[in-house]
Amino acid sequence: MRPQDIITKKRDGKRLSEEEISFFIKGVTDGSWADYQTTALIMAMFLNELDSEEQSYITQAMLNSGDVLDFSDIDKPKADKHSTGGVGDKTSLIIAPLAASCGIAVPMISGRSLGHTGGTLDKLESIKGFNVNLSTAEFKRIVKECGYAMAGQTADIAPADKKIYALRDATATVSTVPLIVASIMSKKLAEGLDALVLDVKTGNGAFMSEFENAKRLAEAMVETGNSFGVKTQALITDMNQPLGKYVGNAHEVFECVKVLRNEIDDQMKPMLEVALELASRMLLLSHVSESTAQAKELLVEKIESGEALEKFRKNLVMQGGTPEICDEPGSLLDRNLFKLRIESKRDGFVSKIETTKIGKAISYIGGGRLKAGDSIDHSVGYACEAKLGDEIRRGEALGMLFCRDKNQADSISEKLRSAYRIADIKPRKKDLIKDVI
């Protein structure tokens, strides 16, 4: 087989065989395919989308391009959660210790921010000393001893995906469902899971802004997970406003610690609701609970008793973080930041929030990455004071910006204010959980 023959075949809209896809992924992994050849085939796959069998073949090949973790020596159900990404989406930091405190082993391989969405690894690195660069041996040891570990993708896990994703990002070929499925599921299936719960975001702050596209992606990932013997469910959740109160790495960790301490204010409640819904399905698929209602009762009990917080504390110790934040969550925040209150210019109701604008504004001042390789300022952030449907008066706070100086504040304050639409009529409330697949 030659790369150009496979490229030609897909370019002309023909179906690739399992052998041809395996040859492609092997070539990406060992470097025998040049980047321009890989890019050409990716573009052909983007224009002539892979069918369900091709999608399964490429997922399998990407999974087998590296190591598959073996947790057979851990006598607990193994489960994880994955989100397609959103603004203020921090539920992983709640779900992992919560599920672990209920007797589930959670080997969570996470990612970094890009564009307007946040990344779990960047949030964790706002905790002084926290090590997300674990070897496979360290990762397995922490999962075994603590119940969960949170780390980045190593060079040994789905290495083909790492190369292909970088090229997809550079060539505007990210948004094709089969390649999204293969990218996400090859990493998650490499974790040696029994169960997987997916959070597929939809709305103006999600990569899949249209519900039908989000549903199609959710169905494809659930079908793929189940076909590989991993019990899989997906929730389609709303991303028409930031999830929870804060956007920005240290501020989001602060919010999660406050939740684990059972110190929850109204703006944090939607984030906790999504976290409990996702975690309850991890317990259900792992046969820890017989229903989601029973699972939620157990999860709330673990928060109220402090067991989830203590699980979080143990993980901090094992991954090099500062456990003192469990007692003093405010120590995560830089008290020397410049603060600017973003105020409404009129009376009315918050009828729309352009969520992507908020995410991009915080990225612009260093809270996220506009492109791969950008450095992160973990301290900057934004507090969402007004939520969809809230009544607001002229001069009242839409939110509070935390940045380095007045110049930064001036550069994005109008972007933040323009993200909010204030109308005379209160909008209909949007469902937070839109569907279950």
C-alpha positions in Angstrom: 0.0 0.0 0.0 1.1 3.6 -0.7 -0.2 6.7 1.1 -1.1 8.4 -2.2 -3.4 5.5 -3.1 -5.3 5.7 0.2 -5.5 9.5 -0.1 -6.9 9.2 -3.7 -9.5 6.6 -2.6 -10.9 8.7 0.1 -10.6 11.9 -1.9 -12.9 10.2 -4.5 -15.5 9.4 -1.8 -14.7 5.7 -1.6 -14.8 3.6 1.6 -11.5 2.7 3.3 -10.8 -0.8 4.6 -9.7 -1.7 8.1 -6.2 -2.6 6.6 -5.9 0.8 4.9 -6.9 2.7 8.0 -4.5 0.7 10.1 -1.7 1.3 7.6 -2.5 5.1 7.9 -2.4 5.2 11.7 0.8 3.1 11.8 2.4 5.5 9.4 1.4 8.5 11.5 2.8 6.8 14.6 6.1 5.7 13.2 6.6 8.8 11.1 6.6 7.0 7.7 3.7 9.2 6.6 4.8 12.8 6.0 2.7 15.5 7.7 1.5 16.7 4.2 0.2 13.2 3.4 -1.5 12.9 6.8 -3.1 16.3 6.3 -4.3 15.4 2.8 -6.0 12.3 4.1 -7.5 14.1 7.0 -9.0 16.7 4.6 -10.4 13.9 2.5 -12.0 12.4 5.6 -13.4 15.8 6.5 -14.9 16.3 3.0 -16.1 12.7 2.5 -17.0 11.7 6.1 -16.1 8.3 7.5 -19.0 5.9 7.9 -19.7 4.1 11.2 -17.5 1.1 10.3 -14.6 3.4 9.2 -15.1 5.3 12.4 -14.8 2.1 14.4 -11.7 1.1 12.5 -9.9 4.4 13.1 -10.8 4.4 16.8 -9.4 0.9 17.2 -6.2 1.7 15.3 -5.6 4.9 17.3 -6.3 3.1 20.5 -3.8 0.4 19.6 -1.2 2.9 18.5 -0.1 3.1 22.1 -0.5 1.5 25.6 -3.8 0.4 27.1 -3.7 0.8 30.8 -4.4 -2.4 32.9 -6.1 -1.9 36.2 -7.2 -5.5 36.6 -5.3 -5.6 40.0 -7.7 -3.0 41.4 -10.7 -4.7 42.8 -13.1 -1.8 42.1 -15.2 -0.7 39.1 -13.3 1.6 36.9 -15.2 4.6 35.5 -14.5 8.1 34.1 -16.3 11.1 32.7 -15.4 13.3 29.7 -16.7 16.7 28.6 -16.6 18.1 25.1 -15.6 21.4 26.6 -17.2 24.6 27.7 -16.8 27.9 29.6 -16.6 27.5 33.3 -16.9 23.7 32.9 -15.1 22.5 36.0 -17.1 19.4 37.0 -14.2 17.0 36.7 -12.6 18.4 39.8 -15.8 17.6 41.7 -16.7 14.3 40.1 -13.4 12.5 40.5 -13.1 12.8 44.3 -16.9 12.3 44.7 -17.0 9.1 42.6 -13.8 7.8 44.3 -15.3 8.4 47.8 -18.2 6.1 46.7 -15.8 3.2 45.9 -15.1 3.8 42.2 -11.6 3.9 40.7 -11.3 7.0 38.4 -8.3 7.1 36.1 -8.9 10.5 34.5 -6.8 11.6 31.6 -7.5 15.2 30.9 -6.6 18.0 28.5 -5.6 21.6 28.3 -7.5 24.7 27.2 -7.6 25.9 23.6 -9.6 28.8 22.3 -12.5 29.8 24.4 -12.8 26.6 26.5 -11.0 25.7 29.7 -8.8 22.7 30.3 -8.7 20.6 33.5 -4.9 20.3 33.5 -4.6 24.1 33.5 -7.0 24.4 36.4 -5.1 21.8 38.4 -1.8 23.5 37.7 -3.2 26.7 39.4 -2.7 24.6 42.6 0.9 25.2 43.8 3.0 22.1 43.2 0.3 19.9 41.6 1.9 17.5 39.2 -0.2 16.5 36.1 2.8 14.9 34.3 2.7 11.5 35.8 4.4 8.4 34.4 2.1 5.4 33.7 3.5 3.7 36.9 2.8 6.8 39.0 -0.7 7.2 37.6 -1.6 3.6 38.3 -0.2 3.8 41.9 -2.2 6.9 42.7 -5.4 5.4 41.3 -4.8 2.3 43.4 -4.0 4.1 46.6 -6.2 7.2 46.4 -9.1 6.0 44.2 -8.4 8.6 41.5 -5.7 10.3 39.6 -5.8 13.3 37.2 -3.1 13.6 34.6 -2.3 14.5 31.0 -2.0 12.2 28.0 1.4 10.6 28.0 3.4 9.9 24.9 2.5 6.2 25.2 -1.3 6.7 25.2 -2.9 7.0 21.7 0.1 8.8 20.3 -1.4 8.8 16.8 -4.3 10.9 18.2 -1.8 13.5 19.5 -0.2 14.0 16.1 -3.5 13.9 14.1 -5.2 16.4 16.4 -2.4 18.9 16.1 -2.8 18.8 12.3 -6.6 18.9 12.4 -6.4 22.0 14.6 -4.0 23.7 12.2 -6.0 22.8 9.1 -9.6 23.7 10.3 -10.7 20.0 10.1 -11.6 19.6 13.8 -15.4 19.6 13.4 -16.2 16.3 11.9 -18.0 13.8 14.1 -16.1 10.5 13.2 -12.7 12.1 13.9 -14.0 13.7 17.1 -15.3 10.3 18.2 -12.0 8.6 17.4 -9.9 11.3 19.2 -11.9 11.2 22.4 -12.7 7.6 22.6 -9.2 6.3 21.7 -7.9 8.1 24.8 -10.8 7.1 27.1 -10.8 3.5 26.0 -7.0 3.4 26.7 -7.8 4.0 30.4 -9.0 0.4 30.9 -12.5 1.4 31.9 -15.7 -0.5 32.8 -17.9 2.5 32.4 -17.8 6.0 30.8 -20.1 8.9 31.1 -19.9 11.7 28.5 -21.0 15.4 28.9 -21.7 16.7 25.4 -22.2 20.4 25.5 -24.6 22.3 23.2 -25.3 26.0 23.0 -23.5 29.2 22.0 -20.5 28.4 24.2 -20.0 24.8 22.9 -18.1 23.5 19.9 -21.4 21.8 18.9 -23.7 24.8 19.1 -26.7 23.1 17.5 -28.6 20.5 19.5 -28.9 18.0 16.6 -25.2 18.0 16.0 -24.5 17.5 19.7 -27.0 14.6 19.7 -25.3 13.0 16.7 -21.9 13.2 18.4 -23.3 11.8 21.7 -25.0 8.9 19.9 -21.8 8.1 18.0 -19.6 8.1 21.1 -22.1 6.0 23.1 -22.3 3.5 20.3 -18.5 3.3 20.0 -18.0 2.9 23.8 -20.5 0.2 24.1 -19.1 -1.6 21.0 -15.7 -1.8 22.8 -17.3 -3.3 25.9 -17.3 -0.1 28.0 -20.8 0.7 29.4 -21.3 4.2 28.1 -23.9 6.9 28.5 -24.0 10.6 27.4 -25.8 13.6 28.7 -26.4 16.6 26.4 -26.1 19.7 28.6 -26.6 23.4 28.2 -23.7 25.7 27.4 -25.7 28.9 26.7 -24.0 30.5 29.7 -20.9 29.8 31.8 -21.4 26.8 34.0 -21.3 27.8 37.6 -20.0 31.1 39.1 -16.4 31.4 37.9 -14.4 31.4 34.7 -10.6 31.2 35.1 -8.3 28.5 36.4 -7.6 29.4 40.1 -11.1 30.8 40.5 -12.7 27.6 39.2 -10.6 25.5 41.6 -11.7 27.8 44.4 -15.3 27.2 43.4 -14.8 23.4 43.4 -13.2 23.5 46.8 -16.1 25.6 48.1 -18.6 23.0 46.7 -16.6 20.1 48.3 -16.7 22.0 51.6 -20.5 22.3 51.1 -20.3 26.1 51.0 -22.4 26.6 47.9 -24.0 29.8 46.7 -26.8 30.2 44.1 -24.5 30.8 41.1 -22.6 27.5 41.9 -25.7 25.3 42.0 -26.0 24.6 38.2 -22.4 23.3 38.2 -23.1 21.0 41.1 -26.3 19.9 39.5 -24.5 18.8 36.3 -21.7 17.2 38.4 -24.2 15.1 40.4 -26.1 14.0 37.3 -22.9 12.8 35.6 -21.4 11.2 38.7 -24.7 9.5 39.5 -24.6 7.7 36.1 -21.0 6.6 36.8 -22.3 5.0 40.0 -25.3 3.5 38.1 -23.2 2.0 35.3 -20.7 0.7 37.8 -23.5 -1.0 39.8 -22.6 0.9 43.0 -26.2 2.3 43.0 -29.5 0.9 41.6 -30.9 4.2 40.4 -29.7 7.7 39.7 -31.9 9.0 42.6 -30.2 6.6 45.0 -26.8 7.6 43.6 -27.4 11.3 44.0 -28.4 10.7 47.7 -25.1 8.9 48.3 -23.1 11.6 46.5 -24.7 14.5 48.5 -24.0 12.5 51.7 -20.3 12.3 50.7 -20.2 16.0 50.3 -22.1 16.7 53.5 -19.9 14.3 55.5 -16.7 15.7 54.2 -15.6 12.4 52.7 -15.3 13.8 49.2 -13.2 16.7 50.4 -10.9 14.3 52.3 -10.5 12.3 49.1 -9.6 15.5 47.3 -7.0 16.3 50.0 -5.4 12.9 49.7 -5.0 13.3 46.0 -3.4 16.7 46.5 -0.8 15.2 48.8 -0.1 12.3 46.4 0.2 14.6 43.3 2.3 17.2 45.0 -0.4 19.9 45.5 -0.9 22.0 48.6 -3.6 20.3 50.8 -4.0 23.5 52.8 -6.4 24.8 50.1 -9.0 22.4 51.5 -9.0 24.5 54.7 -8.4 27.9 53.2 -9.7 27.9 49.6 -9.2 31.7 49.5 -5.4 31.0 49.4 -5.9 30.0 45.7 -6.7 33.5 44.8 -4.3 36.4 44.1 -5.5 39.2 46.3 -3.4 41.8 44.3 -5.4 41.5 41.1 -7.1 44.6 39.6 -10.9 44.2 39.9 -13.5 45.8 37.6 -17.2 45.5 38.1 -19.0 44.9 34.8 -22.3 46.8 35.0 -25.5 46.7 33.2 -26.4 49.8 31.1 -30.1 49.3 31.4 -33.0 47.8 33.4 -34.5 44.5 32.3 -33.9 40.7 32.3 -30.7 38.8 31.2 -32.1 37.3 28.0 -28.9 36.0 26.3 -25.3 35.5 27.3 -22.8 35.0 24.4 -20.7 32.5 26.3 -17.9 32.2 23.8 -17.3 36.0 24.1 -16.7 35.5 27.8 -14.4 32.6 27.3 -12.4 34.4 24.6 -12.1 37.6 26.7 -10.6 35.7 29.6 -8.3 33.8 27.2 -7.2 37.2 25.7 -5.8 38.3 29.1 -4.0 35.0 29.7 -6.6 32.8 31.3 -6.7 30.4 28.3 -4.9 29.7 25.1 -5.7 31.4 21.8 -3.3 29.0 20.1 -1.3 25.9 21.2 1.9 26.9 23.1 0.5 30.0 24.7 1.4 30.5 28.4 -1.4 30.6 31.0 -2.0 33.2 33.7 -3.8 30.9 36.3 -4.9 33.9 38.5 -7.0 36.0 36.1 -10.7 35.3 36.0 -14.3 36.4 36.0 -17.2 35.9 38.4 -20.6 35.6 36.8 -23.0 37.5 39.0 -26.0 37.7 36.7 -27.4 34.5 35.1 -29.9 33.9 32.3 -33.4 35.1 33.4 -32.2 37.3 36.2 -33.8 40.7 36.6 -31.2 43.4 36.7 -31.1 47.2 37.1 -28.9 49.8 35.4 -25.6 50.0 37.3 -25.9 46.5 38.9 -23.2 43.9 38.4 -23.3 41.5 35.5 -20.0 40.2 36.7 -16.6 41.0 38.3 -13.4 40.9 36.3 -10.1 39.9 38.0 -7.1 40.9 35.9 -3.5 42.2 36.1 -4.0 45.9 35.6 -6.3 48.7 34.3 -4.9 48.2 30.7 -6.1 44.6 30.7 -9.4 45.6 32.1 -9.9 48.3 29.5 -9.0 45.8 26.7 -11.9 43.4 27.5 -14.4 45.2 29.7 -16.6 46.2 26.7 -16.3 42.6 25.2 -17.6 41.2 28.5 -20.5 43.8 28.8 -21.5 43.1 25.1 -21.8 39.4 25.9 -25.0 40.1 27.7 -28.3 41.0 26.1 -30.8 42.7 28.4 -34.5 42.6 27.3 -37.8 43.8 28.7 -39.3 40.4 28.9 -38.0 37.5 31.1 -36.8 34.6 28.8 -38.1 31.1 29.2 -35.8 29.0 31.4 -33.6 26.6 29.5 -33.2 23.0 30.6 -29.7 22.3 32.0 -29.9 18.6 31.1 -31.3 18.5 27.6 -31.1 14.7 26.8 -29.7 11.4 27.9 -28.3 9.0 25.3 
